[in-house]
Amino acid sequence: QVQLVESGGGLAQAGGSLRLSCAASGFTFHDYNDYVIGWFRQAPGKAREGVSFISTKDGTSDYAVFVQGRFTISKDDVRKTVYLQMDNLKPEDTAIYYCAAVWGSEIVPNAGPSYYDHWGQGTQVTVSS
């Protein structure tokens, strides 16, 4: 069973930066290199929304329009860890950020939470104005 463990959340000021990490393990049935891993976020009272995703096979990535140019997703295949570098943070970025994974090497743009099979516990990101 794939397990995802997030870290790196916290408090930042507007304009500041944070880096989230998602450590993945438990690739028993399918190889790590055949997954899409990424990030959703959920603010209080709002639906969970996709933020950014990366293919562990070839490193292709996808971003939600509201984070393009500010967030960067990357991966470390040795550590089986996916990172989300968040720069120029805004108060509206405040949310719980969840790491998610699905077997399959190609990113499906705009896929909702139900498409992803594996989830981390979430990490809180709070941006003050």
C-alpha positions in Angstrom: 0.0 0.0 0.0 1.4 3.3 -1.0 2.0 5.7 1.9 2.4 9.4 1.6 3.8 11.6 4.4 3.8 15.4 4.1 6.0 17.8 5.9 7.0 21.4 5.6 3.8 23.3 6.3 3.7 26.3 8.6 3.2 30.0 8.8 4.6 32.5 6.3 4.0 36.1 5.5 2.6 37.3 2.3 5.3 37.3 -0.3 7.2 34.7 1.6 8.1 31.1 0.7 7.6 27.6 2.0 8.6 24.2 0.7 6.4 21.1 1.2 7.7 17.6 1.0 5.8 14.4 0.3 7.8 11.2 1.1 6.3 8.2 -0.7 6.8 4.5 0.2 5.1 1.1 -0.1 5.3 0.6 -3.8 4.5 -3.1 -3.6 2.3 -3.7 -6.7 3.5 -1.0 -9.1 6.8 0.7 -9.5 7.4 4.2 -8.1 8.2 5.3 -11.7 4.7 4.7 -12.9 2.8 7.2 -10.7 1.5 10.7 -10.8 2.1 12.4 -7.5 1.0 15.9 -6.6 -0.8 18.3 -4.3 -4.3 19.3 -3.5 -5.4 21.9 -1.1 -8.5 22.6 0.9 -9.4 25.9 2.6 -12.1 26.1 5.3 -15.5 25.8 3.7 -14.2 25.2 0.3 -13.8 22.2 -2.0 -10.5 20.4 -2.3 -8.7 21.7 -5.4 -5.7 20.5 -7.4 -2.6 22.5 -7.2 0.3 20.8 -9.0 1.2 17.3 -10.2 4.3 15.5 -11.6 4.8 12.3 -13.4 7.5 10.2 -11.7 8.2 8.5 -15.0 9.3 11.5 -17.0 9.0 14.6 -14.8 6.3 16.3 -16.8 4.3 18.6 -14.6 1.0 20.5 -14.4 -0.1 23.5 -12.4 -3.4 25.1 -11.5 -3.6 28.5 -13.1 -3.7 30.2 -9.7 -0.2 29.0 -8.8 1.5 29.2 -12.2 4.7 31.2 -11.9 4.7 31.0 -8.1 4.9 27.3 -7.2 7.3 24.7 -8.5 6.9 21.0 -8.2 9.9 18.7 -8.4 10.9 15.1 -7.4 13.9 13.3 -6.0 13.7 9.7 -7.3 16.4 8.4 -4.9 14.4 9.6 -1.9 11.0 9.0 -3.6 10.0 12.4 -2.5 8.0 15.1 -4.3 8.5 18.8 -3.3 6.3 21.8 -3.8 8.3 25.0 -3.6 5.8 27.8 -2.9 7.1 31.4 -3.5 5.3 34.7 -3.4 2.7 33.3 -1.1 -0.6 35.0 -0.8 -3.2 34.9 2.0 -5.5 33.0 -0.3 -3.0 30.2 -0.4 -3.9 29.4 3.2 -5.2 25.8 3.3 -4.4 22.3 4.3 -2.2 20.8 1.6 -2.6 17.1 0.8 -0.2 14.9 -1.2 -2.0 12.5 -3.5 -0.9 9.7 -5.8 -2.4 7.6 -8.6 -0.9 4.8 -10.6 -0.4 5.9 -14.2 2.5 7.8 -15.8 0.5 10.5 -17.5 -1.0 13.5 -15.8 -4.8 13.9 -16.3 -5.3 17.7 -16.3 -8.1 18.9 -14.0 -8.6 15.4 -12.5 -10.5 15.8 -9.2 -9.7 14.2 -5.9 -11.7 11.0 -6.6 -9.2 10.2 -9.4 -6.4 9.8 -6.9 -6.1 6.6 -4.8 -3.5 7.4 -2.2 -3.5 10.4 0.2 -1.3 11.8 2.9 -2.6 13.2 6.2 -2.2 16.9 5.1 -0.1 19.8 6.3 -1.4 23.2 7.2 -0.1 26.2 5.4 -1.1 29.6 6.8 -0.2 32.9 5.0 -0.6 36.1 6.9 -1.1 39.5 5.2 
